[in-house]
Amino acid sequence: MLTIVAELFQKMPTFKPTIPYFKSDGTARVIIRMTHKRESRPIRTDIYVTKGDLTRTGNVKSEYIQGKINDLLGQYRKTIMELGLKVNAMSSDEVISVLTMAKAEGIDFIEFGRGVAEKLKKQGRTGNASNILTALNSLIRFTGDEHLPINNITAKFLGEYESWLRTVPVKQTDTPVKGRAISLYTGIFRKLINMAKVEFNDEDHGVIKVRVSPFVKYKVPVVQETKKRALSIDQIRSIRDLEIGEKDIRMNLARDCFMLSFYLVGMNAADLYTCSELKGNMITYYRQKTATRRKDRAMMQIRIEPEAQALVEKYRDKTGSRVFRFYKKYGTSNNFNSALNKGLKQVGAAVGIPDLTFYAARHSWATIAVNDCEIDKYLVHEALNHVDDVMRVTDIYVARDFSRIWEANIKLIQIL
């Protein structure tokens, strides 16, 4: 018996934690180097260190991190002991597969999703982060648990979740969510699972921690095309000319910002809230929605026309920190946008436009430009700061000429 145990320990895989390199953000992933049958294989962990966590000789000095490493090594050795002599007949890749499978259930989908949302917040993509957190909160309501093993998210699970969404009232409205929300939430889950596979799986070495592929069978519901929100020229005029009492602060703000957006080529609420560059009659901003996904940071330059000047001055930030002072009253751009849409419901009721939203200013600018001012669709596309994948390479060589957009904007303003 002692001979068998001794033989097992002699041929048992050995493990050594290593830190091969640091990324540009100053962090490094701890890699466990496993040696089995004279072959060495890396095992990626979920443990990260900074240079401050290490001694000058490269050893881990953080007790917390060292504890996590020791716990992981303990789990690996326990799994090897449970395999017994079978480990001698296994290849290095097979051993790694068993080790990582044993930890697969440890990947918490909720925790992972919150981590992604936090990274997006730091990048300034607060809207995307908010959508992820809302979707995860919905999932928590469905399961009744703050934790969810990622491999529990099967096609059947998603089907049951969708059925639940269609019947259970949302707390705020006391009505079930609509198709768009279902599509948004499940689409977010699909993206998070794919991100987790990139993060945790290593197909080259047989490491498959995220085993599920629920979207092979479960299909994200297709959302029907939304109702067009463009307004006519007369409707834009009615909003502009609406007389509102001084005490109706929210209505005044909503009406003013709606017209400000229209005058500034459909500038959205997040950009009105965050823009900070004003020189003379020129506003330069970087579109929040796409700035992190484009090399030019989605830069836009808009000339302030005389019709917009009074509104710009009315809400201008005198400190110069930003162009407008909306940030002083509203803690986030989402809060600002929510206040505008609440005020616009009142404005819409007053002028006979039901369900008026702030986005209608942007949509209306584009529609009136094409249909009433006969402005080229590509120019409108450029004015809205969209990306054309077909023209992406050409755009690298051609400097943007914003003056064409300014001239188009004058045409729209003049017909009001």
SULWOWO-V991492 format. One record per backbone hydrogen bond with DSSP energy under -1.0 kcal/mol. CO is the residue of the C=O (numbers start at 1). NH is the residue of the N-H. E is the energy in kcal/mol with one decimal. If there is no record, write none. Layout:
CO,NH,E + CO,NH,E
//
This chain:
1,5,-2.2 + 2,6,-2.4 + 3,7,-2.3 + 4,8,-2.3 + 5,9,-2.4 + 6,10,-1.9 + 7,11,-1.7 + 14,35,-2.3 + 16,33,-3.3 + 18,31,-2.9 + 23,26,-1.9 + 27,23,-3.4 + 28,49,-2.5 + 30,45,-1.3 + 31,18,-3.4 + 32,43,-2.0 + 33,16,-1.5 + 34,41,-2.9 + 35,14,-2.2 + 36,39,-1.7 + 39,36,-2.9 + 41,34,-3.1 + 43,32,-2.7 + 47,30,-3.0 + 49,28,-2.3 + 50,53,-1.7 + 51,54,-1.3 + 53,61,-2.9 + 53,62,-1.1 + 55,58,-1.7 + 59,55,-2.9 + 62,66,-2.7 + 63,67,-2.2 + 64,68,-1.8 + 65,69,-2.4 + 66,70,-2.6 + 67,71,-2.4 + 68,72,-2.2 + 69,73,-2.7 + 70,74,-2.3 + 71,75,-2.0 + 72,76,-2.3 + 73,77,-2.5 + 74,78,-2.1 + 75,79,-2.2 + 76,80,-2.2 + 77,81,-2.3 + 78,82,-2.0 + 79,83,-1.5 + 80,84,-1.3 + 83,86,-1.4 + 84,87,-1.5 + 85,88,-1.6 + 86,89,-1.4 + 87,90,-1.1 + 91,95,-2.1 + 92,96,-2.4 + 93,97,-2.2 + 94,98,-2.0 + 95,99,-2.5 + 96,100,-2.7 + 97,101,-2.1 + 98,102,-1.7 + 101,104,-1.0 + 103,106,-2.1 + 104,107,-1.8 + 107,150,-2.5 + 108,112,-2.6 + 109,113,-2.7 + 110,114,-2.3 + 111,115,-1.9 + 112,116,-2.0 + 113,117,-2.3 + 114,118,-2.2 + 115,119,-1.8 + 116,120,-2.1 + 117,121,-2.2 + 118,122,-1.8 + 119,123,-1.2 + 120,125,-2.5 + 121,124,-1.6 + 124,126,-1.4 + 125,129,-2.0 + 126,130,-2.6 + 127,131,-2.0 + 128,132,-2.0 + 129,133,-2.3 + 130,134,-2.3 + 131,135,-2.3 + 132,136,-2.5 + 133,137,-2.4 + 134,138,-1.8 + 135,139,-1.8 + 136,140,-2.2 + 137,141,-2.0 + 138,142,-1.8 + 139,143,-2.4 + 140,144,-2.7 + 148,109,-3.1 + 149,152,-2.1 + 150,153,-1.6 + 152,154,-1.6 + 154,158,-2.3 + 155,159,-2.1 + 156,160,-2.2 + 157,161,-2.2 + 158,162,-2.6 + 159,163,-2.0 + 160,164,-2.1 + 161,165,-2.5 + 162,166,-1.8 + 164,167,-1.2 + 164,168,-2.8 + 170,174,-3.0 + 175,170,-2.4 + 178,182,-1.7 + 179,183,-2.5 + 180,184,-2.5 + 181,185,-3.1 + 182,186,-2.3 + 183,187,-1.8 + 184,188,-2.0 + 185,189,-2.1 + 186,190,-2.1 + 187,191,-1.9 + 188,192,-2.5 + 189,193,-2.5 + 190,194,-2.1 + 191,195,-2.2 + 192,196,-2.5 + 193,197,-2.0 + 194,198,-1.7 + 195,199,-2.2 + 196,200,-3.1 + 197,201,-1.9 + 202,205,-1.5 + 202,207,-2.5 + 203,206,-1.2 + 207,202,-3.4 + 213,216,-1.7 + 214,218,-2.9 + 232,236,-2.1 + 233,237,-2.3 + 234,238,-2.2 + 235,239,-1.7 + 236,240,-2.4 + 237,241,-2.8 + 245,248,-1.3 + 247,249,-2.1 + 248,252,-2.4 + 249,253,-2.6 + 250,254,-2.6 + 251,255,-2.9 + 252,256,-2.8 + 253,257,-2.7 + 254,258,-2.1 + 255,259,-2.1 + 256,260,-2.5 + 257,261,-2.5 + 258,262,-2.0 + 259,263,-2.9 + 260,264,-1.6 + 261,266,-1.9 + 261,267,-1.1 + 262,265,-1.2 + 268,272,-2.1 + 269,273,-2.2 + 270,274,-1.7 + 271,275,-2.5 + 275,323,-2.4 + 277,284,-2.0 + 279,282,-1.7 + 281,304,-3.4 + 282,279,-2.5 + 283,302,-2.8 + 285,300,-2.8 + 287,291,-1.8 + 290,293,-1.5 + 294,297,-1.4 + 296,299,-1.1 + 298,287,-2.3 + 300,285,-2.6 + 302,283,-2.9 + 305,308,-1.8 + 305,309,-1.1 + 308,312,-2.3 + 309,313,-2.4 + 310,314,-2.0 + 311,315,-1.7 + 315,325,-2.4 + 317,320,-1.3 + 323,317,-2.1 + 325,328,-1.7 + 326,329,-1.2 + 326,330,-2.1 + 332,336,-1.9 + 333,337,-2.7 + 334,338,-2.4 + 335,339,-2.2 + 336,340,-2.1 + 337,341,-2.3 + 338,342,-2.0 + 339,343,-2.2 + 340,344,-2.5 + 341,345,-1.2 + 343,347,-2.1 + 344,348,-3.3 + 345,349,-1.9 + 346,350,-1.8 + 347,351,-1.7 + 348,352,-1.0 + 348,353,-3.1 + 357,360,-1.1 + 358,361,-1.7 + 359,363,-2.4 + 360,364,-2.6 + 361,365,-2.0 + 362,366,-1.8 + 363,367,-2.2 + 364,368,-2.9 + 365,369,-2.0 + 366,370,-1.8 + 367,371,-3.0 + 368,372,-2.0 + 368,373,-1.7 + 369,375,-2.8 + 376,380,-2.0 + 377,381,-2.7 + 378,382,-2.2 + 379,383,-2.6 + 380,384,-2.0 + 381,386,-2.0 + 382,385,-1.4 + 391,395,-2.5 + 393,396,-1.0 + 394,397,-1.3 + 394,398,-1.5 + 402,406,-2.0 + 403,407,-2.3 + 404,408,-1.7 + 405,409,-2.3 + 406,410,-2.0 + 407,411,-1.6 + 408,412,-1.6 + 409,413,-2.5 + 410,414,-2.4 + 411,415,-1.0 + 413,416,-1.0
//
